[in-house]
Amino acid sequence: MSGCIIGVDVGGTFTDVFILNEADGTASVAKVPTTRPDQSDGFLDGIKREVSDLSEISVVVHGTTAGTNALLERKGAKTGVICTQGLRDVLEMRRRDRPRTWGLRGDFEPVVDRRDRLEVPERTLASGAVRTPVNLNAVRASAAQLLEQGCAAVSILFANSYANPENEVAAVAVVRECWPNAHVSASSEILPEIREFERFSTTALNAYLQPELSGYLGRLELALKAGGFDGEFMIVQSNGGVMAVDTACRLPVRTALSGPAAGVIAAAYIAKSAGFYNVITGDMGGTSFDVSLIAGGQSRLSAQTSIDFGMVIRAPMIEITTIGAGGGSIAWVDKGGLLNIGPESAGSAPGPVSYGLGNDRPTVTDANVVLGRIDPENPMGGKLERLDVIAAQKAIDEHVGVPLGLDTLEAAEAILKVANSRMAGAIRLVSIERGFDPKRFAFMPFGGGGALHAGAMLAEVGISCAIVPRYPGVTSAMGCVIADMRQDFVQTINTLVSNFDQKTVGSFMQRHTDDGMALLDAARTTFEARRVDFELDMAYVGQTHTVSVPLTVQVVEGKVKPPTKAEIDVAFDVAYQATFGRLLKAGTRRIINLRSAVTGKRPKFDLLTLAPATTGEVTPKAMRLVHFGSHWHKTNIYERLGLPIGTVIQGPAILEQPDTTVLIEPNLQGRVDDFGNTIIEPTEGR
């Protein structure tokens, strides 16, 4: 089916749309304010700005923060739990951690209230033996009680169901018979993996999100179809792959970092195409600054992530560090006289002070406006005619300048200095603190505000250069178009390598492969290739932490040939040696979990189709004064998308386009590469 492929990324402040015309390879972008409380309005508005007839669209891929926001703001559905007798408080006890390491006091409320966590008689041992069959009458009574208490979703959490799901399967069948909707989550279906708290938490959060996410996605799908759309609608997962809408409605917990993940996928593809295999990404939106590291062309996956304290999700997610330092992050002075940025954000409504929509506290964007770095006559998003510079100056004076004894320009520079320092700290966290030298990496800023801070990151962290993508303001939306379809599976094995049962593990591998291929077959997408990857979580006996052990497994015509004991021994030794630099000669090897990933490689569009012309006139469209450090500098303004390949722009300069502003600071230069990316680096000879 040919037509338009559309990627839509809904952020906290703006909704970004990337439209690729398959027929001629051309692309267009749109950026509109995110609508609240229902994000679907902004979603449809962004698409209709560029495509009036939705029947022309073949695929829509959506990166969403709806799940993230529901978790952070505690706005999921009222949820119930039916669990094994004696395990009612697992969600509350967690791992006996606490919000503040050194505090004497702290509190935590799980997303499921204690009165909505009900126990039933049943018990399965860690060996898989059923000691106490489940009392199905107690399960029916508990389900009825939860409905009476107003629960819209329920999760079934039984002990050791990963080893034998018999009791849980029986209970789930009974609950689904009487539950009025499809919002029933079972831990053996969501995460058949050892460790009770992580399994319980992931499943409970899945149930907590189901009504919210399925309702939101359902409204979007109906609205698209009402407009004539008859293509495929898919959702970005936190692991960087995409999934069908029905899968997202069943497993909404996999969308927890959907939006930021799409940006990392696009960044990796853009950087690799341009010849950069080691990249640190910085996605600066209106609310947050998201940082991730790509080494050797591959993004890093984490098996477990805490969205907020106590909200643990055990599922593969791209490693992303988030801080509250977006364009809309509010600057404030605390009681000790220290300037802070965020985490509170003005968002898109009311937005920065310069928007003139009711906010009176200064933001990072307001500082950039006051210093001349953002053109007040040409705001992003298309909803405002101009920005109010005077109002921004007054807010900076009142909330920052007067408390700190600074004039307007000094206060604005101080806001940017603190914001840049926080961003640099996040970059150091994902690089230096994990053993990576940032000098060996390039920085790729994207999001609406990222390219305004590229030069500061080079100076603060010591990164060699920055790569600004062709469309940085909508990179996450582009990532939606690029992402492959992927399904992840896990199964606890929990055995010594010496007791390894090749037939049993092979059956798990085959089941994961069959289930993954079935999901790919159900999609309406054409795949260039299909790939199955397996790895084991392993450790020496007595160790708590595991290492990931990739396996080389042959899959021929859908049939899996499982590894041998000897192959597993060798693979573990290689992985352990690479991680710790030594082996334990007397150690006994243990297999904890099997992890499988089935990926359908979607066709990638050629980034050269987005490239500018090879020749053309390079003339500034304007000049204005921009403040750097302690002085005003005459700064040329260029229309960035019109700059031909090979153009070199000396700083200070500003490159403008509809979705972002690129700042080239003094002593830096910007070079347009073959793909239209701008490479920001020190001026030659300096």
GUTILUM-195586 format. One line per 5 residues: number of its first residue (from 1); their letters; for each residue x, y, z of C-alpha. Coordinates in pm, 1 decimal. Last residue first. Layout:
// GUTILUM-195586
NUM	A	X/Y/Z | ...
// end
This chain:
// GUTILUM-195586
686	RGETP	4129.7/2708.8/1688.8 | 4274.0/2662.0/1340.0 | 3943.4/2555.9/1187.9 | 3651.0/2683.5/1393.2 | 3553.3/2433.0/1661.7
681	EIITN	3274.4/2195.2/1557.9 | 2903.9/2199.2/1472.9 | 2811.2/1946.0/1202.6 | 2480.4/2046.4/1042.9 | 2287.9/1755.8/892.6
676	GFDDV	2169.4/1802.5/534.7 | 2250.2/1445.1/436.3 | 2572.9/1522.2/247.7 | 2706.0/1738.4/531.8 | 2635.3/2104.9/612.2
671	RGQLN	2917.4/2254.5/823.8 | 2859.2/2479.5/1124.5 | 3144.4/2670.8/1283.9 | 3250.9/2746.1/1639.4 | 3467.1/3024.8/1785.5
666	PEILV	3153.9/3234.1/1858.0 | 2840.8/3019.4/1909.4 | 2643.0/2842.2/1638.7 | 2279.9/2830.0/1753.5 | 2028.0/2613.4/1568.4
661	TTDPQ	1659.7/2710.2/1601.7 | 1382.3/2450.8/1575.4 | 1074.2/2313.9/1395.9 | 1008.3/2577.9/1128.6 | 1375.0/2644.1/1040.9
656	ELIAP	1634.1/2895.1/1160.6 | 2013.1/2883.7/1155.2 | 2175.6/3133.3/1391.3 | 2532.1/3256.9/1360.9 | 2827.9/3350.1/1577.0
651	GQIVT	2986.3/3160.8/1432.8 | 3120.4/3075.8/1088.7 | 2891.4/2897.7/844.2 | 3041.3/2629.6/619.1 | 2828.6/2514.8/324.9
646	GIPLG	2924.5/2173.2/186.2 | 2569.7/2073.0/91.5 | 2346.3/2371.4/16.7 | 2179.0/2591.7/282.9 | 1807.9/2628.2/209.4
641	LREYI	1688.8/2424.7/508.2 | 1883.0/2654.5/743.1 | 1737.4/2991.5/653.2 | 2024.4/3199.6/787.9 | 2058.7/3468.9/1056.3
636	NTKHW	2389.5/3654.4/1091.4 | 2490.8/3759.7/1441.3 | 2627.3/4094.4/1553.7 | 2748.0/4013.6/1903.1 | 2630.1/4155.1/2235.8
631	HSGFH	2871.6/4105.5/2522.8 | 2899.1/3945.0/2867.7 | 2875.3/3574.6/2785.3 | 2700.9/3566.2/2447.4 | 2413.9/3806.4/2372.4
626	VLRMA	2267.3/3812.0/2021.9 | 2229.2/4125.6/1811.8 | 2043.6/4075.1/1487.4 | 2118.5/4012.1/1120.9 | 1885.9/3902.4/844.5
621	KPTVE	1834.7/3661.1/555.5 | 2203.5/3573.2/549.6 | 2322.6/3472.1/202.0 | 2448.3/3135.0/88.0 | 2345.6/3101.3/-276.6
616	GTTAP	2301.4/2753.7/-411.6 | 2472.9/2432.0/-502.7 | 2449.9/2071.8/-384.2 | 2079.8/2099.5/-308.9 | 1947.4/1993.4/29.8
611	ALTLL	1929.3/1634.6/157.3 | 1597.1/1479.9/258.9 | 1609.4/1211.7/-12.7 | 1964.0/1139.9/104.8 | 1809.7/998.6/422.6
606	DFKPR	1709.4/690.2/224.9 | 1390.5/542.3/367.7 | 1418.7/236.0/583.5 | 1211.5/-76.4/511.0 | 1090.0/-244.2/833.5
601	KGTVA	1305.5/-513.3/990.0 | 1075.1/-755.2/1175.3 | 1228.6/-839.6/1509.9 | 1176.7/-1136.0/1743.6 | 1354.7/-1092.2/2077.0
596	SRLNI	1415.1/-1372.9/2325.5 | 1531.1/-1370.4/2686.6 | 1598.8/-1690.5/2882.9 | 1637.0/-1641.8/3255.7 | 1845.0/-1763.3/3552.3
591	IRRTG	2116.4/-1995.3/3418.6 | 2383.5/-2087.9/3675.8 | 2754.3/-2151.0/3640.4 | 2946.2/-2302.6/3930.3 | 3260.2/-2109.8/4022.1
586	AKLLR	3594.1/-2280.0/4092.5 | 3778.0/-2094.1/3817.2 | 3598.5/-1764.7/3882.5 | 3663.9/-1570.1/3561.5 | 3830.5/-1231.5/3514.3
581	GFTAQ	3795.8/-892.0/3344.1 | 3456.6/-818.4/3499.6 | 3228.1/-749.5/3201.4 | 3431.3/-885.8/2908.4 | 3537.1/-1190.1/3111.8
576	YAVDF	3175.3/-1257.0/3211.2 | 3049.9/-1233.6/2851.8 | 3323.8/-1458.8/2707.4 | 3294.3/-1711.6/2990.9 | 2916.2/-1722.0/2954.2
571	AVDIE	2934.5/-1786.9/2577.5 | 3187.4/-2069.7/2627.7 | 2977.2/-2242.4/2893.4 | 2660.6/-2198.7/2684.0 | 2826.5/-2359.2/2381.1
566	AKTPP	2944.1/-2652.3/2594.3 | 2597.1/-2708.3/2737.8 | 2450.9/-2718.3/2386.8 | 2255.7/-2444.0/2210.1 | 1897.5/-2482.4/2081.2
561	KVKGE	1827.4/-2538.1/1707.6 | 1514.2/-2333.0/1641.7 | 1279.1/-2407.7/1353.4 | 1121.5/-2109.2/1173.7 | 1262.6/-2198.6/833.6
556	VVQVT	1608.9/-2233.5/987.8 | 1678.1/-2060.0/1319.1 | 2039.0/-2113.0/1428.8 | 2137.6/-1986.6/1770.8 | 2442.5/-1777.9/1860.1
551	LPVSV	2373.7/-1682.7/2220.3 | 2420.1/-1348.3/2392.6 | 2500.5/-1375.6/2766.0 | 2363.9/-1091.9/2978.0 | 2533.6/-1084.4/3316.8
546	THTQG	2352.8/-1143.5/3645.7 | 2356.8/-981.2/3987.0 | 2286.0/-1185.0/4299.4 | 2590.2/-1413.5/4304.0 | 2596.4/-1729.0/4514.1
541	VYAMD	2607.0/-1966.3/4216.9 | 2790.3/-1794.6/3931.7 | 2569.7/-1580.3/3713.7 | 2352.3/-1596.8/3402.6 | 2074.5/-1404.7/3226.5
536	LEFDV	2056.5/-1578.2/2888.9 | 2033.8/-1434.2/2539.4 | 1838.7/-1506.9/2224.4 | 1789.6/-1308.1/1905.5 | 1544.1/-1379.3/1621.6
531	RRAEF	1554.0/-1175.2/1301.4 | 1313.5/-1112.2/1016.8 | 1401.5/-934.0/695.0 | 1280.2/-661.7/459.3 | 942.5/-663.8/632.6
526	TTRAA	613.6/-568.1/467.2 | 368.9/-423.9/718.7 | 9.8/-538.6/757.6 | 90.1/-699.1/1090.4 | -59.1/-1039.4/1175.6
521	DLLAM	245.4/-1219.3/1035.1 | 471.9/-1019.5/1267.0 | 259.4/-1121.8/1566.5 | 270.6/-1484.2/1452.1 | 648.1/-1461.2/1412.1
516	GDDTH	681.2/-1352.2/1774.4 | 458.0/-1631.3/1905.2 | 643.7/-1894.1/1698.6 | 987.4/-1766.4/1805.4 | 888.9/-1748.7/2173.0
511	RQMFS	745.1/-2099.8/2152.6 | 1056.3/-2232.5/1979.4 | 1288.7/-2078.9/2237.4 | 1077.9/-2220.8/2520.8 | 1081.6/-2566.2/2356.8
506	GVTKQ	1459.7/-2543.9/2312.0 | 1498.0/-2470.2/2681.5 | 1307.8/-2789.3/2762.7 | 1493.7/-3002.6/2505.7 | 1838.6/-2874.2/2602.5
501	DFNSV	1790.3/-2955.5/2969.3 | 2081.3/-2791.7/3152.8 | 2164.9/-2969.3/3478.7 | 2537.9/-2886.1/3458.8 | 2439.3/-2535.3/3351.3
496	LTNIT	2264.1/-2501.6/3685.7 | 1894.8/-2418.7/3669.4 | 1659.5/-2124.7/3706.8 | 1486.0/-2130.0/3363.6 | 1278.5/-1810.1/3395.9
491	QVFDQ	1107.9/-1714.5/3071.4 | 1126.4/-1382.9/2886.6 | 982.0/-1252.2/2560.4 | 1036.8/-938.8/2354.0 | 849.7/-840.7/2037.3
486	RMDAI	988.4/-601.2/1776.7 | 862.1/-410.5/1474.8 | 1137.8/-186.5/1339.5 | 1156.8/188.4/1400.3 | 1219.0/430.7/1109.5
481	VCGMA	878.9/605.9/1083.6 | 849.3/642.5/1463.1 | 1207.1/769.5/1469.3 | 1101.2/1055.1/1241.0 | 852.1/1161.2/1511.2
476	STVGP	1135.7/1154.0/1763.6 | 1346.6/1366.7/1529.0 | 1071.5/1631.0/1497.2 | 1250.9/1941.1/1622.6 | 1583.9/1815.4/1490.6
471	YRPVI	1475.9/1808.4/1123.0 | 1801.5/1784.6/924.1 | 1982.1/1644.5/1226.8 | 2225.4/1857.3/1433.5 | 2549.0/1666.7/1476.2
466	ACSIG	2775.4/1803.3/1751.3 | 3152.9/1791.2/1777.5 | 3446.3/1684.4/1993.4 | 3271.5/1645.9/2329.8 | 3457.0/1820.5/2610.9
461	VEALM	3173.3/1812.4/2862.0 | 3107.7/2181.7/2931.9 | 3244.2/2333.6/2609.1 | 3084.1/2086.5/2368.3 | 2764.1/2095.6/2573.2
456	AGAHL	2753.3/2477.1/2553.9 | 2791.5/2465.7/2177.5 | 2494.5/2229.4/2141.7 | 2259.3/2434.8/2363.0 | 2031.8/2601.3/2106.6
451	AGGGG	2025.9/2275.6/1907.2 | 1833.8/2101.4/2187.0 | 1538.2/2338.1/2201.9 | 1265.6/2186.1/1982.5 | 1387.0/1830.8/2014.2
446	FPMFA	1729.6/1730.1/1894.3 | 2090.7/1747.8/2004.7 | 2334.1/1486.5/1873.9 | 2665.4/1497.5/2057.7 | 2962.2/1317.3/1904.4
441	FRKPD	3156.5/1063.1/2104.4 | 3524.4/978.9/2158.0 | 3575.0/1290.3/2372.7 | 3284.9/1163.7/2586.8 | 3511.0/885.3/2725.8
436	FGREI	3286.6/592.8/2824.5 | 3328.9/405.2/3154.6 | 2975.9/423.7/3288.5 | 3028.5/734.6/3503.3 | 3202.2/906.4/3211.4
431	SVLRI	2917.5/843.3/2962.1 | 2557.9/818.5/3082.2 | 2613.6/1029.1/3395.8 | 2846.6/1272.4/3219.0 | 2565.5/1356.2/2975.1
426	AGAMR	2322.0/1413.5/3264.1 | 2572.6/1645.0/3432.4 | 2613.6/1839.6/3107.7 | 2237.2/1894.7/3100.5 | 2243.2/2024.5/3458.2
421	SNAVK	2531.2/2259.8/3379.5 | 2354.2/2385.0/3069.0 | 2043.9/2470.9/3273.2 | 2256.7/2647.4/3537.0 | 2442.8/2850.5/3273.2
416	LIAEA	2122.0/2924.5/3082.6 | 1954.8/3071.0/3390.5 | 2271.9/3263.7/3479.1 | 2281.1/3417.3/3130.0 | 1923.0/3539.2/3179.8
411	AELTD	2012.9/3682.2/3522.3 | 2320.5/3858.7/3383.0 | 2110.1/4003.2/3100.9 | 1838.7/4133.2/3332.4 | 2067.8/4277.7/3600.6
406	LGLPV	2180.3/4063.7/3889.8 | 2137.3/4104.2/4268.0 | 2040.6/3738.8/4320.9 | 1685.1/3794.1/4452.6 | 1636.0/4092.7/4213.7
401	GVHED	1756.5/3915.6/3898.7 | 1590.5/3578.5/3943.5 | 1215.2/3602.9/4011.2 | 1145.9/3971.8/3948.1 | 1411.2/4046.9/3685.7
396	IAKQA	1346.5/3725.3/3490.7 | 971.3/3792.7/3496.0 | 1021.0/4153.1/3378.6 | 1249.1/4044.2/3093.5 | 1001.1/3777.5/2979.1
391	AIVDL	717.6/4033.0/2979.2 | 932.3/4269.5/2769.3 | 1016.0/3996.0/2516.5 | 652.6/3904.8/2445.1 | 669.2/3642.2/2170.3
386	RELKG	496.7/3684.2/1834.6 | 205.1/3558.2/1627.2 | 139.6/3251.4/1842.9 | -28.1/2924.5/1738.9 | 223.8/2819.8/1471.2
381	GMPNE	417.8/2577.7/1687.1 | 749.0/2760.0/1687.9 | 774.8/3137.3/1737.4 | 885.3/3370.3/1453.3 | 869.8/3736.0/1559.3
376	PDIRG	1035.6/3670.9/1896.7 | 1338.8/3521.5/1718.4 | 1513.3/3292.4/1966.5 | 1877.7/3355.3/2056.5 | 1823.4/3725.5/2129.4
371	LVVNA	1931.0/3707.2/2494.4 | 1575.6/3781.7/2614.0 | 1434.8/3500.6/2399.1 | 1689.7/3245.4/2522.4 | 1612.8/3341.2/2884.2
366	DTVTP	1237.8/3307.8/2817.2 | 1295.9/2959.9/2672.7 | 1475.0/2853.0/2991.3 | 1168.8/2962.2/3190.1 | 1060.8/3270.0/3386.1
361	RDNGL	756.4/3271.5/3617.7 | 452.1/3483.7/3524.9 | 247.0/3227.6/3326.0 | -81.9/3360.0/3188.4 | -82.6/3298.1/2814.0
356	GYSVP	159.9/3569.1/2703.1 | 388.4/3323.4/2523.8 | 688.3/3520.6/2654.7 | 611.8/3396.3/3006.6 | 681.2/3038.4/2895.8
351	GPASG	389.1/2796.6/2848.4 | 32.3/2837.2/2979.8 | -30.9/2577.7/2853.4 | 251.5/2428.1/2648.5 | 445.4/2308.4/2951.7
346	ASEPG	520.8/2562.2/3227.8 | 755.7/2309.2/3381.7 | 838.0/2210.3/3739.2 | 1163.9/2013.2/3760.2 | 1292.8/2270.7/3704.5
341	INLLG	1597.5/2500.6/3698.4 | 1742.9/2621.2/4028.6 | 1927.0/2937.2/4137.4 | 2059.5/2923.3/4491.8 | 1972.6/3191.7/4748.8
336	GKDVW	1928.9/2954.0/5043.0 | 1552.7/2997.2/5035.3 | 1541.9/2877.8/4675.1 | 1566.5/3089.0/4358.5 | 1352.6/2983.2/4063.5
331	AISGG	1382.4/2906.9/3692.2 | 1088.4/2715.3/3541.5 | 1138.3/2440.0/3284.6 | 955.8/2528.3/2960.1 | 1258.4/2481.4/2736.5
326	GAGIT	1340.5/2154.7/2906.2 | 1558.8/2093.0/3208.7 | 1368.0/1846.5/3427.7 | 1610.5/1556.1/3397.2 | 1576.4/1226.3/3211.6
321	TIEIM	1830.7/947.8/3166.3 | 1744.5/700.0/2891.7 | 1853.1/337.0/2863.3 | 1634.0/185.9/2591.2 | 1380.5/-38.8/2758.5
316	PARIV	1353.6/-416.0/2799.9 | 1086.0/-500.6/3059.0 | 1084.9/-516.2/3438.2 | 896.8/-201.2/3530.3 | 953.0/-61.7/3878.6
311	MGFDI	728.1/215.8/4007.8 | 864.8/234.9/4364.0 | 1029.4/572.4/4305.1 | 945.5/693.1/3956.8 | 973.7/535.0/3611.2
306	STQAS	1208.8/277.0/3759.7 | 1363.1/70.7/3479.8 | 1458.6/-293.4/3433.1 | 1619.1/-496.0/3154.0 | 1810.7/-193.1/3024.1
301	LRSQG	1888.9/-163.6/2655.8 | 2180.1/33.1/2508.9 | 2154.4/188.2/2163.3 | 2373.6/36.3/1893.2 | 2587.1/218.2/1634.3
296	GAILS	2911.0/116.2/1803.8 | 2801.9/293.8/2119.8 | 2478.8/494.3/2142.0 | 2426.9/678.4/2470.3 | 2101.5/834.6/2589.6
291	VDFST	1995.3/1169.7/2734.4 | 1643.5/1309.8/2778.8 | 1602.6/1679.0/2868.2 | 1254.5/1756.0/3000.1 | 940.4/1968.7/2976.4
286	GGMDG	948.9/2175.6/2658.6 | 1161.3/1933.9/2465.4 | 1533.5/1876.7/2475.0 | 1639.1/1537.7/2339.8 | 2013.4/1499.1/2394.3
281	TIVNY	2181.7/1205.5/2223.9 | 2534.5/1084.4/2290.8 | 2686.8/931.9/1978.1 | 2944.8/670.8/1886.7 | 2889.6/530.8/1536.5
276	FGASK	2919.5/855.2/1341.2 | 2949.3/800.0/964.1 | 2655.8/1014.7/849.4 | 2432.2/710.4/797.6 | 2529.2/587.0/1144.4
271	AIYAA	2435.6/922.1/1297.1 | 2096.0/935.9/1126.4 | 2009.4/576.0/1217.2 | 2121.9/610.8/1579.6 | 1941.6/943.2/1618.6
266	AIVGA	1619.0/798.2/1477.7 | 1624.3/510.2/1727.5 | 1708.2/749.2/2013.8 | 1414.4/973.1/1922.7 | 1171.9/681.2/1915.5
261	APGSL	1281.8/576.5/2265.4 | 1195.2/920.5/2410.9 | 830.0/882.9/2301.5 | 769.4/521.9/2408.5 | 924.9/536.5/2754.7
256	ATRVP	634.4/372.7/2944.4 | 494.6/213.5/2626.9 | 568.8/-146.7/2731.7 | 340.9/-104.0/3034.7 | 53.5/-75.1/2785.9
251	LRCAT	58.8/-452.6/2724.0 | -295.1/-545.6/2612.6 | -375.9/-205.0/2460.8 | -28.0/-191.7/2305.7 | -77.5/-539.8/2156.1
246	DVAMV	-411.5/-429.3/2007.0 | -242.6/-119.9/1864.0 | 25.4/-319.4/1683.4 | 384.1/-297.7/1801.0 | 690.1/-86.1/1729.1
241	GGNSQ	1051.3/-129.0/1835.1 | 1268.4/109.3/2037.0 | 1261.3/-94.5/2358.9 | 1012.5/150.2/2516.2 | 759.8/55.2/2249.9
236	VIMFE	639.6/268.5/1958.7 | 273.5/222.9/1861.4 | 123.7/112.9/1528.9 | -172.4/212.9/1309.4 | -191.5/41.8/970.3
231	GDFGG	-390.8/188.5/684.0 | -761.6/255.3/632.1 | -780.0/625.7/721.5 | -1099.2/789.8/591.7 | -1139.1/1064.7/851.8
226	AKLAL	-1365.3/845.9/1065.7 | -1092.3/582.3/1057.8 | -842.7/826.1/1209.5 | -1092.8/937.2/1474.5 | -1172.5/576.6/1567.0
221	ELRGL	-803.8/488.1/1597.2 | -727.9/792.1/1809.9 | -1021.0/729.4/2043.5 | -915.6/365.5/2083.2 | -558.1/468.5/2155.3
216	YGSLE	-673.4/694.3/2438.7 | -918.8/441.4/2579.3 | -664.2/159.3/2559.0 | -403.8/376.8/2728.0 | -619.4/495.9/3020.5
211	PQLYA	-802.6/166.4/3081.6 | -479.9/-39.1/3060.1 | -243.7/181.0/3260.5 | -315.4/50.5/3613.1 | -335.0/-306.9/3479.4
206	NLATT	16.5/-277.5/3335.4 | 134.5/-108.9/3655.4 | 8.7/-409.0/3856.0 | 186.4/-650.1/3620.3 | 520.8/-469.6/3635.4
201	SFREF	502.7/-431.4/4014.9 | 408.1/-795.6/4079.2 | 685.9/-929.1/3856.7 | 946.6/-693.1/4004.8 | 830.7/-771.4/4358.3
196	ERIEP	816.9/-1148.3/4314.4 | 1157.0/-1223.1/4165.4 | 1163.4/-1494.9/3893.5 | 1021.1/-1426.9/3547.8 | 697.6/-1505.5/3365.3
191	LIESS	636.1/-1131.4/3307.7 | 305.2/-1016.4/3152.4 | 139.2/-1354.8/3098.3 | 245.5/-1521.5/3425.4 | 173.6/-1192.4/3606.7
186	ASVHA	-187.0/-1187.0/3487.7 | -356.1/-866.3/3374.6 | -733.8/-816.2/3342.4 | -854.3/-501.6/3165.9 | -1066.8/-669.9/2899.6
181	NPWCE	-1397.0/-535.3/3034.6 | -1696.4/-637.5/3250.6 | -1503.8/-888.0/3468.4 | -1713.2/-1197.6/3538.6 | -1572.8/-1454.1/3295.9
176	RVVAV	-1232.1/-1283.2/3291.9 | -1201.2/-1340.1/3667.3 | -1267.1/-1714.6/3637.4 | -1016.4/-1759.7/3354.1 | -758.2/-1557.1/3545.7
171	AAVEN	-794.1/-1780.7/3849.6 | -737.9/-2099.8/3647.6 | -434.8/-1949.9/3473.5 | -294.2/-1836.7/3808.6 | -320.4/-2181.9/3964.5
166	EPNAY	-156.4/-2353.7/3665.6 | 112.6/-2090.7/3601.1 | 403.3/-2315.5/3707.1 | 753.9/-2174.1/3750.6 | 660.4/-1816.2/3654.3
161	SNAFL	355.9/-1849.3/3880.5 | 596.5/-1854.4/4174.2 | 356.3/-1664.3/4401.8 | 35.0/-1542.6/4242.7 | -42.4/-1190.3/4121.0
156	ISVAA	-368.6/-1146.9/3930.3 | -414.1/-785.7/3819.4 | -745.3/-598.8/3803.7 | -887.0/-304.0/3612.3 | -1178.4/-60.6/3650.1
151	CGQEL	-1204.4/-95.0/4027.9 | -1511.9/69.5/4180.2 | -1528.1/-96.6/4521.8 | -1819.0/-312.5/4404.4 | -1601.7/-435.4/4117.6
146	LQAAS	-1326.2/-522.2/4365.0 | -1572.3/-716.0/4578.8 | -1699.5/-916.4/4279.7 | -1342.9/-1007.3/4182.0 | -1268.0/-1113.1/4539.9
141	ARVAN	-1579.4/-1331.2/4556.5 | -1493.8/-1501.5/4228.7 | -1133.6/-1564.2/4345.7 | -1258.1/-1703.3/4679.8 | -1484.4/-1942.6/4489.1
136	LNVPT	-1184.2/-2038.3/4274.2 | -978.2/-2153.1/4572.9 | -640.2/-2209.4/4409.0 | -479.8/-2550.2/4461.5 | -240.4/-2555.3/4759.7
131	RVAGS	103.2/-2719.5/4735.1 | 131.6/-2695.8/4356.8 | 482.7/-2803.2/4253.1 | 663.2/-2555.4/4029.0 | 995.4/-2589.1/4210.0
126	ALTRE	948.0/-2239.2/4352.1 | 634.6/-2367.8/4523.9 | 279.5/-2287.5/4415.8 | 32.1/-2178.1/4678.7 | -336.1/-2086.8/4685.3
121	PVELR	-583.3/-1929.2/4932.8 | -697.0/-1583.3/4816.2 | -573.7/-1234.9/4913.5 | -720.2/-896.0/4822.0 | -538.7/-574.6/4733.0
116	DRRDV	-805.6/-304.4/4687.5 | -802.9/-216.1/5058.4 | -426.1/-164.4/5028.2 | -460.7/99.4/4753.2 | -306.1/8.3/4418.5
111	VPEFD	-69.4/270.7/4272.9 | 156.8/201.9/4568.9 | 183.7/476.0/4833.6 | 532.4/555.0/4956.3 | 655.9/733.4/5264.5
106	GRLGW	985.0/856.1/5395.0 | 1157.8/928.1/5723.5 | 1512.5/901.8/5852.4 | 1653.0/1037.2/5528.9 | 1993.4/925.8/5404.8
101	TRPRD	1889.5/733.3/5094.0 | 1589.6/948.9/5008.0 | 1307.2/765.0/4830.1 | 1357.3/440.1/5023.8 | 1455.4/82.1/4949.3
96	RRRME	1306.9/-215.2/5130.4 | 1299.5/-409.1/4802.6 | 928.8/-326.2/4749.0 | 745.5/-328.7/5084.7 | 433.1/-165.4/4939.9
91	LVDRL	396.9/-379.9/4629.3 | 469.2/-695.1/4835.7 | 195.8/-599.6/5085.2 | -76.7/-848.5/4995.0 | 161.6/-1141.8/4974.1
86	GQTCI	30.1/-1349.4/5266.7 | -245.6/-1527.3/5075.5 | -158.0/-1524.4/4707.3 | -287.3/-1225.4/4514.4 | -594.8/-1059.0/4367.0
81	VGTKA	-511.1/-694.5/4298.6 | -743.3/-405.4/4214.6 | -696.9/-92.8/4005.9 | -850.7/252.8/4001.1 | -730.3/375.4/3663.4
76	GKREL	-412.5/572.0/3595.5 | -364.2/936.2/3688.9 | -73.9/906.6/3931.5 | 99.3/1208.0/3771.3 | 422.2/1019.5/3702.1
71	LANTG	241.2/701.6/3599.9 | -25.3/863.1/3381.4 | 239.3/1091.3/3230.0 | 459.2/799.9/3127.0 | 162.9/610.3/2982.1
66	ATTGH	43.1/908.1/2775.4 | 398.8/985.6/2661.8 | 334.0/849.4/2315.1 | 530.9/757.3/2004.4 | 280.1/689.5/1726.6
61	VVVSI	326.6/518.6/1392.6 | 70.8/592.3/1118.7 | 93.4/386.0/798.8 | -67.8/402.4/451.1 | -199.0/759.8/455.4
56	ESLDS	-380.2/887.2/144.3 | -716.0/793.5/301.0 | -647.8/1064.4/559.4 | -729.1/1337.0/305.8 | -617.2/1676.6/439.4
51	VERKI	-257.3/1573.1/501.8 | -15.9/1841.7/628.9 | -215.5/2035.5/886.6 | -443.6/1733.5/924.0 | -166.0/1531.9/1087.9
46	GDLFG	-86.8/1794.0/1353.1 | -454.8/1854.1/1434.9 | -512.4/1480.8/1475.3 | -241.8/1442.3/1740.9 | -333.1/1774.3/1906.4
41	DSQDP	-689.6/1648.6/1962.9 | -570.1/1300.2/2068.7 | -377.3/1443.9/2364.3 | -693.5/1464.4/2578.0 | -619.1/1652.0/2902.1
36	RTTPV	-457.1/1841.4/2750.9 | -352.3/1931.6/2397.4 | 9.9/1923.6/2285.8 | 101.1/2238.8/2095.2 | 160.3/2189.1/1721.5
31	KAVSA	469.0/2103.4/1515.5 | 443.8/1989.7/1155.1 | 696.9/1832.6/922.3 | 733.1/1753.6/553.4 | 920.4/1484.0/365.2
26	TGDAE	982.8/1401.1/1.8 | 1063.1/1047.7/-115.6 | 858.9/1081.4/-436.7 | 595.5/808.8/-397.4 | 662.7/717.6/-35.7
21	NLIFV	570.9/1064.6/90.6 | 719.1/1084.0/440.7 | 532.2/1293.3/698.7 | 689.3/1375.7/1036.2 | 456.3/1512.6/1306.2
16	DTFTG	555.5/1661.1/1641.6 | 316.3/1728.1/1930.4 | 454.6/1996.3/2159.9 | 468.6/2057.9/2535.6 | 468.3/1723.7/2721.5
11	GVDVG	550.2/1529.7/2408.0 | 332.7/1353.0/2152.5 | 542.1/1200.9/1875.3 | 364.1/1131.0/1546.5 | 525.1/943.0/1257.3
6	IICGS	343.1/938.3/925.5 | 400.1/717.7/623.5 | 223.4/864.3/321.2 | 102.3/666.0/21.7 | 171.0/320.2/-113.4
1	M	0.0/0.0/0.0
// end
